[in-house]
Amino acid sequence: MPERFTPWILVSHSARTGRGRLLRNAIYSDLKQQTVDHHPRYRVLLDEADFEPADAWRSINDGWLSQADGVVLLLNQAALREESYVLYEVIVMWLRWREAKDRFGFVIVRFPDVDDALLERRLKPLPLQEIQHIQLTDLFLEEGEQTDTGEVQAEIATVVAAVVKSMERLPVARSMHPIEKELVNTLSHQAGDSADFRQLFDLLYLAQDIAGKPKEEASRIIVERLLNPKKPVGAERLIDMRKTVEYLMSVFKSEWQLRRFINRLTPHCWVNADAAARLCRIVHHPEGSKIVAWTRNWDYSEKMYLCRAWGKILSRVIHVESKSGDVEDWKARVRVALAGAFYEQPTATTKAIRLQMKECWENNGEPVWIVLSASLAGQSIMESLSLEWPEVGFFVFQLENENALSDHEWTGLERISPALDPDLERTARREWGDLMIKLGVPPEQIVKGEVFA
């Protein structure tokens, strides 16, 4: 008989006062009370209810985003502030819903202060109208603590019933974050038999009995351990990988497959949720330039950030260089680089390139990023490039020993700090490098980050 599975539902909210808080608590409480054969029907995730005081909430919440089977999104004006983490949650949840509509529950509860114009302005690229919406009445414009009116209670009961009914269709198998799915599929395919999994369980101190479990289920348990969001970002998250790598070398059929497995896991080990959220918000936001300024700790580490944000290795991260201070030269180089990325020839027209970028975005959810050095491209050049290609995200970096991005010279940029402070980052990099060396990767490739692919 198959093992019972309890779907995870995340209640995402910015409703912390008044009737919004009452509605949030009612949804949370009612979902938790649902049972099947006297067992909980769902595991319901809510930050105030499930976080310990010392927890790093963004790290844990980010893990929930990748593992939830459904989300109830309480959408008010506070949630749509530009700096709000909820914007990132909306993007991730929409991408997961788009990939698995029949296996992922998504309900948006809209407060009356969120009209169509605001939704269009803040989340224009996302066709949220395809998702089930529940519109609250003007009763929820009032933020006072008066909560015992019959009208309010009746509306809350109606909304809760609609949410519960929507989540009833969740299947017994949990939908997964794209990275988690790839890791599970890879491990399940590479591992030979139950003895392999028993050994891996022992190495990771996993106490579950795997007797009779399908390979996919055992693989999922191992991957969840390796992606453990409760561990602090940094080298500590790679320790479990270190414990298992020598045995995995005997399990995997090729070093390349194991290298890929480790490199899909690595971004979750040292890029924090805040950095990932900012990148997603910038690219998905319809207003303003999409320029990210940051200090680069090692060559090509942008791949690590982008993989962490989008759950996959993006196929179009383009490096452009010019020692010219002429803006027209920079524009020409960017156009040629984009043409080469989409058509493998430099003569494609700007119109054709834009059509390809739009198709790539609509079909795959993949943005285009251009990476360039702040010491070569000044702010005026960057602003011109951003106006020329508003669809493109730009990474403008300086090296650790440079001061090319000083505040008095650059304004209006989204500044992203490295995920870790320099010492912790170097420790994590060394831990990852040691894993690559065990797999026979030449040190010069590790230093340049060429092996991260």
C-alpha positions as CSV (number, residue, x, y, z in Angstrom):
1,M,0.0,0.0,0.0
2,P,1.5,3.4,-1.0
3,E,2.7,5.6,1.9
4,R,0.4,8.4,2.8
5,F,1.6,11.8,1.6
6,T,0.7,15.1,3.2
7,P,0.8,18.1,0.7
8,W,2.4,21.3,1.9
9,I,0.4,24.5,1.6
10,L,2.1,27.9,2.1
11,V,0.0,30.9,3.2
12,S,1.8,33.9,1.8
13,H,0.7,37.3,3.3
14,S,1.4,40.8,4.3
15,A,-1.8,40.9,6.4
16,R,-0.6,41.5,9.9
17,T,-3.4,43.7,11.4
18,G,-7.1,44.0,11.6
19,R,-9.5,42.0,9.5
20,G,-6.7,40.9,7.1
21,R,-5.0,39.1,10.0
22,L,-8.3,37.5,11.0
23,L,-8.8,36.2,7.5
24,R,-5.2,34.9,7.4
25,N,-5.6,33.1,10.7
26,A,-8.9,31.6,9.7
27,I,-7.5,30.2,6.4
28,Y,-4.5,28.7,8.3
29,S,-6.6,27.2,11.1
30,D,-9.2,25.7,8.7
31,L,-6.7,24.1,6.4
32,K,-4.8,22.6,9.5
33,Q,-8.1,21.1,10.7
34,Q,-8.7,19.2,7.5
35,T,-8.2,15.5,7.9
36,V,-8.2,12.2,5.9
37,D,-8.8,9.0,7.9
38,H,-8.0,10.9,11.1
39,H,-4.6,12.1,9.7
40,P,-3.8,15.7,8.8
41,R,-4.8,16.4,5.2
42,Y,-2.2,19.2,4.8
43,R,0.9,20.6,6.3
44,V,0.2,24.3,6.4
45,L,3.1,26.7,6.5
46,L,2.8,30.2,8.0
47,D,5.8,32.3,9.1
48,E,4.5,33.5,12.4
49,A,3.2,30.1,13.3
50,D,6.1,27.9,12.2
51,F,9.3,30.0,12.6
52,E,11.4,29.7,15.8
53,P,12.6,33.1,17.0
54,A,16.2,32.5,16.0
55,D,15.4,31.2,12.5
56,A,16.6,33.0,9.4
57,W,13.1,33.4,8.0
58,R,14.0,34.2,4.4
59,S,16.2,31.1,4.1
60,I,13.4,28.9,5.5
61,N,10.7,30.6,3.5
62,D,12.7,30.2,0.4
63,G,12.9,26.5,1.1
64,W,9.2,26.4,1.5
65,L,8.7,28.0,-1.9
66,S,10.6,25.2,-3.5
67,Q,8.7,22.4,-1.6
68,A,5.1,23.7,-1.3
69,D,2.4,21.9,-3.3
70,G,0.1,24.8,-3.1
71,V,-0.1,28.5,-2.1
72,V,-2.8,30.8,-0.8
73,L,-1.6,34.3,-1.6
74,L,-3.2,37.2,0.4
75,L,-2.5,40.1,-1.9
76,N,-2.9,43.6,-0.5
77,Q,-1.0,46.9,-1.3
78,A,1.6,46.1,1.3
79,A,2.5,42.9,-0.6
80,L,3.0,44.8,-3.8
81,R,5.5,47.4,-2.5
82,E,8.6,47.3,-4.7
83,E,10.8,46.1,-1.8
84,S,8.3,43.4,-0.7
85,Y,9.5,39.8,-0.6
86,V,6.0,38.8,-1.6
87,L,6.8,39.9,-5.1
88,Y,9.5,37.3,-5.4
89,E,7.1,34.7,-4.0
90,V,4.5,35.6,-6.6
91,I,7.1,35.1,-9.4
92,V,8.3,31.8,-8.1
93,M,4.8,30.4,-7.4
94,W,3.6,31.5,-10.9
95,L,6.5,29.7,-12.6
96,R,5.8,26.6,-10.6
97,W,2.1,26.7,-11.3
98,R,2.7,27.2,-15.0
99,E,4.8,24.1,-15.1
100,A,2.4,21.9,-13.2
101,K,-1.1,23.4,-13.3
102,D,-2.9,20.1,-12.5
103,R,-0.6,19.3,-9.6
104,F,-0.1,22.7,-7.9
105,G,-2.7,24.6,-6.0
106,F,-2.7,28.4,-6.4
107,V,-5.4,30.8,-5.1
108,I,-5.1,34.6,-4.9
109,V,-7.2,36.4,-2.4
110,R,-7.3,40.1,-3.5
111,F,-7.9,42.8,-0.9
112,P,-10.1,45.7,-2.1
113,D,-7.0,48.1,-2.2
114,V,-5.6,46.0,-5.1
115,D,-7.3,47.0,-8.3
116,D,-6.6,45.8,-11.8
117,A,-4.5,48.9,-12.6
118,L,-2.2,48.3,-9.6
119,L,-1.9,44.6,-10.4
120,E,-1.1,45.4,-14.0
121,R,1.5,48.0,-13.0
122,R,3.3,45.8,-10.5
123,L,3.1,42.4,-12.1
124,K,2.5,43.2,-15.8
125,P,4.5,40.3,-17.3
126,L,2.7,37.6,-15.4
127,P,-0.8,36.6,-16.7
128,L,-2.2,36.2,-13.2
129,Q,-5.8,36.4,-14.6
130,E,-5.4,32.7,-15.4
131,I,-5.2,31.8,-11.7
132,Q,-8.2,31.5,-9.4
133,H,-9.0,34.9,-7.8
134,I,-11.2,35.6,-4.8
135,Q,-12.0,39.3,-4.5
136,L,-12.7,40.7,-1.0
137,T,-15.3,43.3,-0.5
138,D,-14.8,46.8,1.0
139,L,-15.3,45.4,4.5
140,F,-11.6,44.6,4.3
141,L,-10.6,48.2,3.7
142,E,-11.0,48.7,7.4
143,E,-7.9,48.0,9.4
144,G,-9.5,48.4,12.8
145,E,-9.6,45.5,15.2
146,Q,-13.4,45.2,15.1
147,T,-13.8,41.7,13.9
148,D,-17.0,40.3,15.3
149,T,-19.5,41.7,12.8
150,G,-21.7,39.1,11.2
151,E,-20.9,40.4,7.7
152,V,-17.2,40.0,8.2
153,Q,-17.5,36.6,9.7
154,A,-19.8,35.5,6.8
155,E,-17.3,36.7,4.2
156,I,-14.4,35.0,5.9
157,A,-16.3,31.7,6.0
158,T,-17.1,32.0,2.3
159,V,-13.4,32.7,1.4
160,V,-12.1,29.9,3.6
161,A,-14.6,27.4,2.1
162,A,-13.4,28.4,-1.5
163,V,-9.8,28.0,-0.5
164,V,-10.3,24.6,1.1
165,K,-12.3,23.4,-2.0
166,S,-9.6,24.5,-4.4
167,M,-6.9,22.7,-2.4
168,E,-8.9,19.4,-2.4
169,R,-7.7,18.6,-5.9
170,L,-4.0,18.4,-4.8
171,P,-2.6,15.0,-5.8
172,V,-0.8,12.5,-3.5
173,A,2.6,13.2,-5.2
174,R,4.3,16.5,-4.3
175,S,5.3,18.8,-7.2
176,M,8.9,20.0,-6.9
177,H,11.1,23.0,-7.6
178,P,12.8,22.4,-11.0
179,I,16.2,22.0,-9.4
180,E,14.9,19.5,-6.8
181,K,13.1,17.6,-9.6
182,E,16.3,17.4,-11.6
183,L,18.4,16.2,-8.6
184,V,15.8,13.6,-7.7
185,N,15.5,12.3,-11.2
186,T,19.3,12.2,-11.6
187,L,19.9,10.3,-8.4
188,S,17.1,7.9,-9.0
189,H,18.5,7.1,-12.5
190,Q,22.1,6.8,-11.4
191,A,21.7,4.7,-8.2
192,G,21.7,1.0,-8.7
193,D,19.6,-0.7,-6.0
194,S,18.4,-0.4,-2.4
195,A,21.9,-1.0,-1.1
196,D,23.1,2.2,-2.7
197,F,20.3,4.2,-0.9
198,R,20.8,2.4,2.4
199,Q,24.5,3.4,2.3
200,L,23.6,7.0,1.4
201,F,21.0,7.1,4.2
202,D,23.6,5.9,6.7
203,L,26.2,8.5,5.5
204,L,23.6,11.3,6.0
205,Y,22.3,9.9,9.3
206,L,18.8,9.5,7.9
207,A,16.8,7.2,10.1
208,Q,13.9,6.4,7.8
209,D,13.2,2.8,6.8
210,I,13.7,2.6,3.0
211,A,12.6,-1.0,2.7
212,G,10.1,-1.3,-0.2
213,K,10.3,2.4,-1.0
214,P,10.5,3.3,-4.7
215,K,13.9,4.7,-5.9
216,E,12.2,8.1,-6.6
217,E,11.0,8.3,-3.0
218,A,14.4,7.4,-1.5
219,S,16.0,9.9,-3.8
220,R,13.6,12.7,-2.8
221,I,14.5,12.1,0.9
222,I,18.2,12.4,0.2
223,V,17.8,15.5,-2.0
224,E,15.7,17.2,0.7
225,R,18.5,16.6,3.2
226,L,21.1,18.0,0.8
227,L,19.0,21.1,0.2
228,N,18.2,21.5,3.8
229,P,17.0,25.2,4.1
230,K,17.4,25.3,7.9
231,K,21.2,25.2,7.7
232,P,23.0,28.5,7.4
233,V,24.1,29.5,3.9
234,G,27.7,28.8,3.3
235,A,30.1,25.8,3.5
236,E,28.0,24.1,6.2
237,R,25.4,23.2,3.5
238,L,28.1,21.5,1.5
239,I,29.2,19.3,4.3
240,D,26.5,16.6,3.6
241,M,27.7,16.6,0.0
242,R,31.2,16.0,1.2
243,K,30.1,13.1,3.3
244,T,28.6,11.3,0.3
245,V,30.8,12.3,-2.6
246,E,33.2,9.4,-2.5
247,Y,30.4,6.9,-2.4
248,L,28.5,8.8,-5.1
249,M,31.6,8.5,-7.3
250,S,31.1,4.7,-7.3
251,V,27.3,5.1,-7.9
252,F,27.2,7.6,-10.7
253,K,28.0,6.3,-14.2
254,S,30.1,9.3,-15.1
255,E,32.0,12.1,-13.3
256,W,30.3,14.6,-15.6
257,Q,26.9,13.5,-14.2
258,L,28.0,13.8,-10.6
259,R,29.7,17.2,-11.3
260,R,26.4,18.4,-12.8
261,F,24.5,17.0,-9.7
262,I,26.8,19.0,-7.3
263,N,26.6,22.2,-9.4
264,R,22.8,22.2,-9.4
265,L,22.8,21.9,-5.7
266,T,25.6,24.4,-5.0
267,P,23.7,27.7,-5.6
268,H,21.4,26.8,-2.8
269,C,24.4,26.4,-0.5
270,W,25.7,30.0,-0.6
271,V,23.4,32.4,-2.5
272,N,20.8,33.7,0.0
273,A,17.1,34.1,-0.7
274,D,17.3,37.9,-0.6
275,A,19.8,38.1,-3.5
276,A,17.6,35.7,-5.5
277,A,14.5,37.7,-4.7
278,R,16.0,40.9,-5.9
279,L,17.1,39.5,-9.2
280,C,13.7,38.1,-9.9
281,R,11.9,41.3,-8.9
282,I,14.2,43.4,-11.1
283,V,13.6,41.4,-14.3
284,H,9.9,40.8,-13.8
285,H,9.2,44.4,-12.8
286,P,7.8,46.4,-15.8
287,E,9.0,49.8,-14.6
288,G,12.5,51.2,-14.6
289,S,15.9,50.0,-15.6
290,K,17.1,46.5,-14.9
291,I,20.7,47.1,-13.8
292,V,22.3,45.2,-10.9
293,A,25.5,46.5,-9.4
294,W,27.6,44.3,-7.2
295,T,31.1,43.2,-6.2
296,R,32.2,40.1,-7.9
297,N,34.1,37.6,-5.8
298,W,35.1,35.2,-8.6
299,D,34.8,34.9,-12.3
300,Y,31.4,33.9,-13.6
301,S,29.8,33.7,-10.2
302,E,26.8,35.4,-11.8
303,K,25.8,31.9,-12.9
304,M,25.5,30.9,-9.3
305,Y,23.2,33.8,-8.5
306,L,21.0,33.4,-11.6
307,C,20.7,29.6,-11.1
308,R,19.6,30.2,-7.5
309,A,17.0,32.7,-8.6
310,W,15.5,30.9,-11.6
311,G,16.1,27.3,-10.5
312,K,18.1,26.4,-13.6
313,I,21.3,27.3,-15.5
314,L,20.2,30.2,-17.8
315,S,21.2,29.7,-21.4
316,R,21.7,33.3,-22.2
317,V,24.1,35.1,-19.8
318,I,26.2,37.1,-22.2
319,H,29.6,38.8,-21.4
320,V,30.3,42.0,-23.3
321,E,33.6,44.0,-23.2
322,S,34.8,47.2,-24.8
323,K,37.6,49.5,-23.8
324,S,36.0,52.3,-25.8
325,G,34.2,55.1,-24.0
326,D,32.0,55.6,-27.1
327,V,28.3,54.7,-26.3
328,E,27.6,53.8,-30.0
329,D,30.5,51.2,-29.9
330,W,29.0,49.7,-26.7
331,K,25.5,49.6,-28.3
332,A,26.9,47.8,-31.4
333,R,28.8,45.3,-29.3
334,V,25.7,44.5,-27.3
335,R,23.5,44.1,-30.4
336,V,26.1,41.7,-32.0
337,A,26.3,39.7,-28.8
338,L,22.5,39.3,-28.6
339,A,22.3,38.4,-32.2
340,G,25.0,35.7,-31.7
341,A,23.2,34.4,-28.7
342,F,19.8,34.0,-30.5
343,Y,20.8,33.4,-34.1
344,E,24.5,32.4,-34.0
345,Q,25.2,35.2,-36.5
346,P,25.9,38.9,-35.9
347,T,23.8,40.3,-38.7
348,A,20.3,39.7,-37.2
349,T,18.1,42.8,-37.0
350,T,17.1,44.4,-33.7
351,K,13.5,43.6,-34.4
352,A,14.3,39.9,-34.9
353,I,16.3,39.8,-31.7
354,R,13.4,41.3,-29.8
355,L,11.0,38.7,-31.2
356,Q,13.3,35.9,-30.1
357,M,13.7,37.3,-26.6
358,K,10.0,37.6,-26.2
359,E,9.5,34.0,-27.4
360,C,12.2,32.8,-25.0
361,W,10.5,34.6,-22.1
362,E,7.0,33.4,-22.9
363,N,7.9,29.8,-23.6
364,N,10.7,29.2,-21.1
365,G,10.4,32.0,-18.5
366,E,14.1,32.7,-19.2
367,P,15.3,36.3,-19.0
368,V,18.4,37.6,-20.8
369,W,21.3,38.9,-18.8
370,I,24.4,40.9,-20.0
371,V,27.4,41.0,-17.8
372,L,29.9,43.9,-18.0
373,S,32.6,45.6,-15.9
374,A,31.9,48.9,-14.1
375,S,35.5,49.9,-14.7
376,L,34.9,49.8,-18.5
377,A,31.3,51.0,-18.8
378,G,30.4,54.2,-17.0
379,Q,26.9,55.1,-15.7
380,S,26.0,57.1,-18.8
381,I,26.8,54.1,-21.0
382,M,24.9,51.8,-18.8
383,E,21.8,54.1,-18.8
384,S,22.0,54.2,-22.6
385,L,22.2,50.5,-23.0
386,S,19.3,50.0,-20.6
387,L,17.1,52.4,-22.6
388,E,18.1,50.6,-25.8
389,W,17.3,47.1,-24.4
390,P,14.7,47.5,-21.6
391,E,14.0,43.8,-21.8
392,V,17.5,42.9,-20.8
393,G,18.9,42.6,-17.3
394,F,22.4,44.0,-16.8
395,F,25.0,42.8,-14.3
396,V,27.5,45.6,-13.7
397,F,30.3,44.3,-11.5
398,Q,33.5,45.5,-9.8
399,L,36.2,43.3,-8.4
400,E,37.0,43.2,-4.7
401,N,40.0,45.5,-5.0
402,E,38.1,48.1,-7.2
403,N,36.0,51.1,-6.3
404,A,34.4,51.5,-9.7
405,L,30.8,51.4,-8.2
406,S,31.2,54.2,-5.6
407,D,28.0,55.8,-4.5
408,H,28.9,59.3,-5.6
409,E,29.6,58.1,-9.2
410,W,26.7,55.6,-9.7
411,T,23.1,56.3,-8.8
412,G,19.7,54.6,-9.4
413,L,21.1,51.0,-9.4
414,E,20.0,48.0,-7.5
415,R,23.0,47.1,-5.4
416,I,23.3,43.4,-4.4
417,S,25.8,42.4,-1.8
418,P,27.5,39.1,-2.1
419,A,25.6,36.3,-0.5
420,L,28.3,35.7,2.0
421,D,31.0,38.0,3.5
422,P,34.3,37.5,1.8
423,D,35.8,35.0,4.4
424,L,32.7,32.8,4.4
425,E,32.5,33.0,0.7
426,R,36.0,31.8,0.2
427,T,35.4,29.0,2.7
428,A,32.4,27.8,0.7
429,R,34.3,28.2,-2.6
430,R,37.1,26.1,-1.2
431,E,34.6,23.4,0.0
432,W,33.0,23.3,-3.5
433,G,36.5,23.4,-5.1
434,D,37.6,20.4,-3.1
435,L,34.5,18.5,-4.4
436,M,35.4,19.4,-8.0
437,I,39.1,18.3,-7.4
438,K,37.9,14.9,-6.2
439,L,36.1,14.6,-9.5
440,G,39.3,15.3,-11.5
441,V,38.6,19.0,-12.5
442,P,41.8,21.0,-13.2
443,P,42.3,23.8,-10.7
444,E,42.5,26.5,-13.4
445,Q,38.9,25.6,-14.4
446,I,37.8,25.9,-10.8
447,V,39.3,29.3,-10.3
448,K,37.6,30.7,-13.4
449,G,34.2,29.0,-12.6
450,E,34.2,27.4,-16.1
451,V,33.2,24.0,-14.5
452,F,30.0,25.5,-13.1
453,A,27.7,24.6,-16.0
